[in-house]
Amino acid sequence: MDAAERVRAIVAAHRAERGALLPVLHAVQAEFSCVDQEIVPLLAAELNLSRAEVHGVVSFYADFRAEPAGRTTVRLCRAEACQSVGAERLVAHAEQVLGIKLGQTTADGEVTLQQVFCLGNCALGPAAQVNGRLYGHLDPARLDTVLATETAAR
């Protein structure tokens, strides 16, 4: 089955749902590791939406990616509570250690570095989510330890 057929099958599975676009986008990303801009026109046509509507949803929500994420995903909180206890220093450290900026993936495809604006872990900031696990009270040294552990586990 080619990619277009797989996308159509995903849409068909969710078409009857109210507000089907979000479940469809989540399923597409689960299937292809991202929501490639090349399939936006197909999704729009299949769901009777404009390309702008589909693109707007994909670009609005930080969980949707236009390119596949690395094997390890690091989401650093940059909300006010985390900023007040050192989040910006943590971001700068992560960018330096990984050699990438927020929103990028390392050249070897191992790590994707993302920002979020609240992980709901405000009392334990600065916080991060690595491979879906929540970590608090991070400093550069602890982040290095978490990254070493999480990348070794994959």
Backbone hydrogen bonds in HBPLUS format (Angstrom, degrees):
<---DONOR---> <-ACCEPTOR-->    atom                        ^
c    i                          cat <-CA-CA->   ^        H-A-AA   ^      H-
h    n   atom  resd res      DA  || num        DHA   H-A  angle D-A-AA Bond
n    s   type  num  typ     dist DA aas  dist angle  dist       angle   num
A0006-ARG N   A0002-ASP O   3.01 MM   4  6.31 153.8  2.08 151.6 159.9     1
A0007-VAL N   A0003-ALA O   2.87 MM   4  6.15 156.0  1.92 153.9 160.4     2
A0008-ARG N   A0004-ALA O   2.93 MM   4  6.16 161.8  1.96 147.9 152.9     3
A0009-ALA N   A0005-GLU O   2.93 MM   4  6.14 150.6  2.02 143.8 151.8     4
A0010-ILE N   A0006-ARG O   3.02 MM   4  6.29 150.6  2.11 143.5 151.2     5
A0011-VAL N   A0007-VAL O   2.93 MM   4  6.25 163.9  1.95 156.0 160.0     6
A0012-ALA N   A0008-ARG O   2.87 MM   4  6.05 160.7  1.90 147.2 153.0     7
A0013-ALA N   A0009-ALA O   3.03 MM   4  6.21 148.3  2.13 141.4 149.2     8
A0014-HIS N   A0011-VAL O   3.02 MM   3  5.26 141.1  2.18 103.9 115.2     9
A0015-ARG N   A0011-VAL O   2.72 MM   4  5.55 123.5  2.04 154.3 170.9    10
A0017-GLU N   A0014-HIS O   2.91 MM   3  5.48 155.6  1.97 122.2 130.2    11
A0024-VAL N   A0020-ALA O   2.93 MM   4  6.00 159.1  1.97 160.0 167.0    12
A0025-LEU N   A0021-LEU O   2.81 MM   4  6.03 163.6  1.84 158.2 162.5    13
A0026-HIS N   A0022-LEU O   2.95 MM   4  6.18 162.4  1.98 156.6 161.0    14
A0027-ALA N   A0023-PRO O   2.96 MM   4  6.12 157.4  2.01 143.9 150.3    15
A0028-VAL N   A0024-VAL O   2.80 MM   4  6.04 156.4  1.86 154.0 161.1    16
A0029-GLN N   A0025-LEU O   2.92 MM   4  6.10 163.3  1.94 148.6 153.1    17
A0030-ALA N   A0026-HIS O   2.91 MM   4  6.13 152.9  1.99 144.2 152.1    18
A0031-GLU N   A0027-ALA O   2.93 MM   4  6.11 149.6  2.02 143.7 151.8    19
A0032-PHE N   A0028-VAL O   2.85 MM   4  6.00 161.9  1.88 157.4 161.7    20
A0033-SER N   A0029-GLN O   2.67 MM   4  4.77 130.9  1.90 138.2 143.0    21
A0035-VAL N   A0065-ARG O   2.66 MM  30  5.86 174.0  1.67 176.5 176.4    22
A0039-ILE N   A0036-ASP O   2.99 MM   3  5.78 159.8  2.04 122.0 127.3    23
A0040-VAL N   A0037-GLN O   3.30 MM   3  5.29 153.1  2.38  99.4 107.2    24
A0043-LEU N   A0039-ILE O   2.90 MM   4  6.19 163.7  1.93 160.1 164.9    25
A0044-ALA N   A0040-VAL O   2.88 MM   4  6.06 163.3  1.91 156.2 161.0    26
A0045-ALA N   A0041-PRO O   2.97 MM   4  6.15 163.1  2.00 146.7 150.9    27
A0046-GLU N   A0042-LEU O   2.90 MM   4  6.06 166.1  1.91 153.9 158.0    28
A0047-LEU N   A0043-LEU O   2.95 MM   4  6.01 147.5  2.06 148.5 156.2    29
A0048-ASN N   A0044-ALA O   2.92 MM   4  5.73 105.8  2.48 138.5 154.3    30
A0049-LEU N   A0044-ALA O   2.85 MM   5  4.65 167.0  1.87 140.2 143.6    31
A0048-ASN N   A0045-ALA O   3.35 MM   3  5.08 159.2  2.39  97.0 103.0    32
A0054-VAL N   A0050-SER O   3.25 MM   4  6.64 164.2  2.28 152.6 155.0    33
A0055-HIS N   A0051-ARG O   2.81 MM   4  5.98 172.7  1.81 159.0 161.6    34
A0056-GLY N   A0052-ALA O   2.77 MM   4  5.76 154.0  1.84 143.0 150.7    35
A0057-VAL N   A0053-GLU O   3.16 MM   4  6.39 154.5  2.22 146.0 151.0    36
A0058-VAL N   A0054-VAL O   3.00 MM   4  6.26 168.2  2.02 156.8 160.3    37
A0059-SER N   A0055-HIS O   2.83 MM   4  5.96 162.3  1.86 154.3 159.0    38
A0060-PHE N   A0056-GLY O   2.95 MM   4  5.87 135.9  2.15 135.2 146.5    39
A0061-TYR N   A0057-VAL O   3.29 MM   4  6.34 171.7  2.29 154.8 154.2    40
A0064-PHE N   A0061-TYR O   3.23 MM   3  5.97 161.5  2.27 118.5 123.1    41
A0071-ARG N   A0109-GLY O   3.10 MM  38  6.68 144.9  2.23 141.7 147.7    42
A0072-THR N   A0110-GLU O   2.71 MM  38  5.91 153.1  1.78 155.4 164.9    43
A0112-THR N   A0072-THR O   2.85 MM  40  6.31 154.2  1.92 159.9 168.3    44
A0131-ASN N   A0073-THR O   2.94 MM  58  5.27 159.0  1.98 150.6 156.0    45
A0074-VAL N   A0112-THR O   2.81 MM  38  6.04 174.0  1.82 174.9 176.8    46
A0114-GLN N   A0074-VAL O   2.73 MM  40  6.01 163.3  1.75 168.3 171.7    47
A0075-ARG N   A0129-GLN O   2.80 MM  54  5.04 162.4  1.83 151.2 156.9    48
A0129-GLN N   A0075-ARG O   2.84 MM  54  5.04 154.0  1.90 140.9 149.8    49
A0076-LEU N   A0114-GLN O   2.87 MM  38  6.23 163.8  1.89 156.5 151.8    50
A0116-VAL N   A0076-LEU O   2.97 MM  40  6.01 151.9  2.05 145.6 144.1    51
A0077-CYS N   A0127-ALA O   3.10 MM  50  5.66 173.0  2.11 151.3 151.1    52
A0078-ARG N   A0116-VAL O   2.80 MM  38  6.08 153.7  1.87 161.8 169.0    53
A0083-GLN N   A0079-ALA O   2.82 MM   4  6.03 157.2  1.87 157.4 164.9    54
A0084-SER N   A0080-GLU O   2.92 MM   4  6.08 151.8  2.00 151.8 157.9    55
A0085-VAL N   A0082-CYS O   3.12 MM   3  5.38 151.8  2.21 104.3 112.8    56
A0087-ALA N   A0082-CYS O   3.01 MM   5  5.30 142.6  2.16 132.0 133.8    57
A0086-GLY N   A0083-GLN O   3.26 MM   3  5.34 168.8  2.28 111.8 110.1    58
A0090-LEU N   A0086-GLY O   3.16 MM   4  6.42 151.9  2.24 147.5 155.7    59
A0091-VAL N   A0087-ALA O   2.83 MM   4  6.16 154.3  1.90 153.2 160.2    60
A0092-ALA N   A0088-GLU O   2.98 MM   4  6.18 167.8  1.99 147.6 150.6    61
A0093-HIS N   A0089-ARG O   2.96 MM   4  6.13 154.4  2.03 142.4 149.7    62
A0094-ALA N   A0090-LEU O   2.90 MM   4  6.12 165.2  1.92 151.4 155.3    63
A0095-GLU N   A0091-VAL O   2.91 MM   4  6.13 165.4  1.93 157.9 161.8    64
A0096-GLN N   A0092-ALA O   3.04 MM   4  6.19 155.0  2.10 143.3 150.1    65
A0097-VAL N   A0093-HIS O   2.85 MM   4  6.05 172.7  1.86 161.6 163.1    66
A0098-LEU N   A0094-ALA O   2.90 MM   4  5.88 165.0  1.92 150.6 155.3    67
A0099-GLY N   A0095-GLU O   2.83 MM   4  5.52 129.5  2.09 131.8 144.2    68
A0104-GLN N   A0101-LYS O   3.08 MM   3  5.67 143.4  2.22 144.7 144.0    69
A0103-GLY N   A0113-LEU O   2.58 MM  10  5.63 154.9  1.64 150.6 159.5    70
A0113-LEU N   A0104-GLN O   2.99 MM   9  5.85 163.0  2.02 174.2 175.5    71
A0106-THR N   A0111-VAL O   2.83 MM   5  5.52 157.9  1.88 157.0 163.3    72
A0109-GLY N   A0106-THR O   2.82 MM   3  5.28 161.8  1.86 119.2 124.5    73
A0124-LEU N   A0121-ASN O   2.91 MM   3  5.59 154.8  1.98 121.2 129.4    74
A0137-HIS N   A0124-LEU O   2.47 MM  13  5.21 158.9  1.52 147.1 150.1    75
A0138-LEU N   A0126-PRO O   3.07 MM  12  5.46 173.0  2.07 150.9 151.2    76
A0128-ALA N   A0135-TYR O   2.97 MM   7  5.31 155.8  2.03 147.2 152.1    77
A0135-TYR N   A0128-ALA O   2.78 MM   7  5.31 159.9  1.82 168.5 168.3    78
A0130-VAL N   A0133-ARG O   2.82 MM   3  5.21 151.8  1.90 152.6 152.7    79
A0133-ARG N   A0130-VAL O   2.94 MM   3  5.21 165.8  1.96 117.0 119.6    80
A0143-LEU N   A0139-ASP O   2.87 MM   4  6.03 162.3  1.90 166.4 172.5    81
A0144-ASP N   A0140-PRO O   2.98 MM   4  6.20 156.0  2.04 146.3 152.4    82
A0145-THR N   A0141-ALA O   3.10 MM   4  6.43 153.8  2.17 145.1 151.7    83
A0146-VAL N   A0142-ARG O   2.91 MM   4  6.19 160.8  1.95 152.4 157.3    84
A0147-LEU N   A0143-LEU O   2.85 MM   4  6.06 166.5  1.87 156.6 160.1    85
A0148-ALA N   A0144-ASP O   2.93 MM   4  6.12 160.0  1.97 147.3 152.9    86
A0149-THR N   A0145-THR O   2.98 MM   4  6.18 160.9  2.02 149.6 154.7    87
A0150-GLU N   A0146-VAL O   2.84 MM   4  5.99 171.2  1.85 158.6 161.1    88
A0151-THR N   A0147-LEU O   2.88 MM   4  5.86 162.7  1.91 149.8 154.7    89
A0152-ALA N   A0148-ALA O   3.10 MM   4  6.02 147.7  2.21 135.9 144.6    90
A0153-ALA N   A0149-THR O   3.12 MM   4  6.26 139.6  2.29 140.6 150.9    91
A0154-ARG N   A0151-THR O   3.38 MM   3  5.43 154.8  2.45  98.5 105.7    92
